Amino acid sequence: MKYYIIAGEASGDLHGSYLVKHLMKIDANAQIRAWGGDLMETQGASLAMHYKEIAVMGFIDVLKKLPQIFKNISFCKKDLLEFKPDAVIFIDFSGFNLRIAPWAKENGFATHYYIAPQVWASRPNRVQKIKSSIDHLYVTLPFEPEFYKKYHYSPTFVGHPLLDPISDLKAPEKNWAKTQNLALEKPFIALLPGSRKGEIKAVLPLLVKTCNTFKDHQFVLAAAPNISLKMYTDIIGDAPIKIVQGQTYALLQHAKAALVTSGTATLETALIGVPQIVCYKTQWLTYWIAKKIITLPYISLVNLILDKEAVPELIQNNLNVKNLNAHLNNILVGAEREDQLENYQILKQKLGAGGAAERTAKAIVHSLKSSK
């Protein structure tokens, strides 16, 4: 059978790669075309569009790139008609995917959504669009089935997809720091400033200033694959910060603490077991609009799943050097560090077992065979 997968970010490429792997295992004749990245391509998908070409962040960035966004939507529709897949599989990336989904449904394609849009965070009216345009919805957070029940909709809970790549991690390499030319005598503080240019420009300059206070630690930045090194070095300047590429998980395995831009990385950091501070800052207009439509008490997945502030969140004006220094000092030693590590164990229990991609792949193939 033929599958068309649409993912628009690095995290979607990661989770999509596991889905592609299991679709290939279950369906020996699978042909997969995808919007994704190198990981999905490695597993056997043919790329229609690389996520590096389409990532946008914030209201202003979207406005600037509207012509390109509309061009991408037109290309996607044309490509779908030419490929004629048995199923269209959407992965996260809701701003784009929820524009394609109604059209795909109207044109007779079977529609599946893996890693559902975060409609519980803002604009819950989008549930109606999902109900009308998505044949099968696969949710990954433990509180999502209850949310959808209020709208008389029954998605399939498959577990969280991050559990698989985290569990696949090998034991930390003893010589890893040496191979990366890092200072062996200093504990590492990981910097994860996000994968979008806008968030990096907003958050990283403040993280750089923090390293002046903690001179007995080595600050190491995990570079996103879609961002040029020059962008990082221009912001870092002569600050004593090392950069590693394609080594985010390895860095976290060796880190004593982490400063993390809100997003999937907060959950990755927690599952690997590194005490963290969640950092978020964006354009003032984007933040103002977000405050109007998002009513959640927290922005990090860790806190949302645990339903409490298990990790500190420094947002917008609260993200400053003074607050960063105070919280970082607290999570390097003492009770706050131990509290975070204990809460991480509770988090893992709530998320349950791995195998989300395999369960989703089996469900998709089963539904297609049942409909024939």
Residue pairs with C-beta under 8 A, 6 or more apart in sequence:
1 27
1 29
1 30
1 31
1 86
1 87
1 365
1 368
2 30
2 31
2 32
2 33
2 83
2 84
2 85
2 86
2 87
3 23
3 30
3 31
3 32
3 33
3 85
3 86
3 87
3 89
3 364
4 32
4 33
4 34
4 48
4 79
4 80
4 83
4 85
4 87
4 88
4 89
4 109
5 16
5 19
5 20
5 32
5 33
5 34
5 35
5 36
5 40
5 45
5 88
5 89
5 90
5 91
6 34
6 35
6 76
6 88
6 89
6 90
6 91
6 93
6 96
6 97
6 100
7 13
7 15
7 16
7 34
7 35
7 36
7 37
7 40
7 51
7 91
7 92
7 93
8 35
8 51
8 54
8 55
8 92
8 93
8 96
8 97
9 51
9 55
9 92
9 93
9 195
10 37
10 51
10 195
10 224
10 225
10 226
11 92
11 263
11 264
12 36
12 51
12 91
12 92
12 93
12 115
13 36
13 37
13 38
13 39
13 40
13 51
14 39
14 161
14 165
15 91
15 92
15 114
15 115
15 161
15 162
15 356
15 357
16 34
16 36
16 39
16 40
16 45
16 91
17 36
17 39
17 40
17 42
17 43
18 43
18 161
18 164
18 165
18 356
18 357
18 358
19 89
19 91
19 114
19 357
19 360
19 361
20 32
20 34
20 40
20 43
20 44
20 45
21 43
21 44
21 357
22 357
22 358
22 360
22 361
22 362
23 30
23 32
23 361
23 364
23 365
24 30
24 32
24 43
24 44
25 361
26 361
26 362
26 365
27 365
30 44
31 46
32 44
32 45
32 46
33 45
33 46
33 47
33 48
33 79
33 83
33 85
34 40
34 41
34 45
34 46
34 47
34 48
35 47
35 48
35 49
35 50
35 51
35 54
35 76
36 45
36 47
36 50
36 51
37 47
37 50
37 51
37 52
37 225
38 225
40 47
41 47
48 76
48 79
48 83
49 72
49 75
49 76
51 226
52 225
52 226
54 68
54 69
54 72
54 96
55 195
55 196
55 226
56 62
56 65
56 69
56 196
57 196
57 197
57 198
57 199
57 282
58 198
58 282
58 283
58 286
59 283
59 285
59 286
59 289
60 283
60 285
60 286
61 198
61 283
62 69
62 95
69 96
72 96
73 96
73 99
73 100
76 100
77 100
77 103
80 88
80 100
80 104
80 107
80 109
81 107
85 109
86 110
86 368
87 109
87 110
87 111
87 112
87 364
87 367
87 368
88 100
88 101
88 104
88 109
88 110
88 111
88 112
89 112
89 113
89 114
89 364
90 97
90 100
90 101
90 111
90 112
90 113
90 114
90 134
91 97
91 113
91 114
91 115
92 115
92 117
94 117
94 118
94 119
94 126
97 113
97 117
98 117
98 126
98 129
98 130
98 133
101 111
101 113
101 129
101 130
101 133
101 134
102 129
102 132
102 133
104 111
104 133
105 111
105 132
105 133
105 134
105 135
110 135
110 367
110 368
110 371
111 133
111 134
111 135
111 136
112 134
112 135
112 136
112 137
112 138
112 360
112 364
112 367
113 130
113 134
113 136
113 137
113 138
114 138
114 158
114 360
115 138
115 139
115 140
115 161
116 130
116 137
116 138
116 139
116 140
116 144
116 155
117 126
117 130
119 126
119 127
119 130
119 147
120 143
120 144
120 147
120 296
121 294
121 296
122 290
122 293
122 294
122 295
122 296
123 293
124 151
127 148
127 151
127 153
128 151
130 137
130 153
131 151
131 153
135 367
136 156
136 363
136 364
136 367
137 148
137 153
137 155
137 156
138 155
138 156
138 157
138 158
138 356
138 359
138 360
138 363
139 145
139 148
139 155
139 156
139 157
139 158
140 157
140 158
140 159
140 160
140 161
140 356
141 160
141 301
141 304
141 305
142 157
142 305
142 350
142 351
142 352
143 304
143 305
144 155
144 157
145 154
145 155
145 157
148 154
148 155
156 363
158 355
158 356
158 359
158 360
158 363
159 351
159 352
159 353
159 354
159 355
159 356
159 359
160 267
160 351
160 352
160 356
161 356
161 357
162 264
162 267
162 268
162 271
163 271
163 351
163 352
163 353
163 354
163 355
163 356
164 354
164 355
164 356
164 357
165 249
166 249
166 268
166 271
166 272
167 354
169 249
169 253
169 272
172 250
172 253
172 254
173 179
173 250
176 250
176 253
176 254
177 183
177 184
177 188
177 254
178 184
180 220
180 242
180 244
180 247
181 242
182 188
182 218
182 220
182 242
183 218
186 216
186 217
186 218
187 216
187 217
187 218
187 256
188 217
188 218
188 219
188 220
188 251
188 254
188 255
188 256
189 211
189 214
189 217
189 218
189 219
189 220
189 255
189 256
189 257
189 258
189 259
189 328
190 220
190 221
190 222
190 251
190 252
190 255
190 257
190 258
190 259
190 260
190 269
190 274
191 204
191 207
191 219
191 220
191 221
191 222
191 241
191 258
191 259
192 221
192 222
192 248
192 258
192 259
192 260
192 261
192 265
192 269
193 199
193 200
193 203
193 204
193 207
193 221
193 259
193 261
193 279
194 200
194 203
194 224
194 261
194 263
194 265
195 224
195 225
195 226
195 227
195 263
197 227
197 231
198 282
198 283
199 261
199 280
199 281
199 282
200 224
200 227
200 231
200 232
200 235
200 261
201 235
202 281
202 282
202 283
203 261
203 279
203 280
203 281
203 319
204 221
204 232
204 235
204 236
205 235
206 279
206 281
206 319
206 320
206 321
206 324
207 219
207 259
207 279
207 324
208 235
208 236
208 237
208 239
208 241
209 321
209 324
210 219
210 259
210 321
210 324
210 325
210 328
211 217
211 219
211 239
211 240
211 241
212 239
213 321
213 325
214 325
214 328
214 332
215 240
217 256
217 332
218 240
218 242
219 239
219 240
219 241
219 242
220 241
220 242
220 243
220 244
220 251
220 255
221 232
221 236
221 241
221 242
221 243
221 244
222 244
222 247
222 248
222 251
222 252
223 229
223 232
223 243
223 244
223 245
225 245
225 246
229 243
229 245
232 243
233 243
236 243
244 250
244 251
248 265
248 268
249 268
249 272
252 258
252 268
252 269
252 272
252 274
253 272
255 274
256 274
256 275
256 332
257 274
257 275
257 276
257 277
257 328
257 331
257 332
257 337
258 269
258 274
258 275
258 276
258 277
259 276
259 277
259 279
259 324
259 328
260 266
260 269
260 276
260 277
260 278
260 279
261 278
261 279
261 280
262 278
262 279
262 280
262 299
262 300
262 313
264 301
266 276
266 278
266 300
266 301
266 302
266 311
267 300
267 301
267 302
267 305
269 276
270 276
270 302
270 311
270 344
270 347
271 344
271 347
271 348
271 351
273 341
273 344
275 311
275 331
275 332
275 336
275 337
275 340
275 341
276 311
276 331
276 340
277 311
277 312
277 314
277 324
277 327
277 328
277 331
278 299
278 300
278 302
278 303
278 311
278 312
278 313
278 314
279 314
279 319
279 324
280 299
280 313
280 314
280 315
280 316
280 319
281 315
281 316
281 319
282 290
282 316
287 316
296 304
297 303
298 304
298 309
298 313
299 313
299 315
300 311
300 313
302 310
302 311
302 343
302 347
303 309
303 310
303 311
303 313
305 347
305 350
305 351
306 343
306 346
306 347
306 350
310 339
310 340
310 343
310 344
310 347
311 340
311 343
312 327
312 331
314 320
314 323
314 324
314 327
327 336
330 336
330 337
331 337
331 340
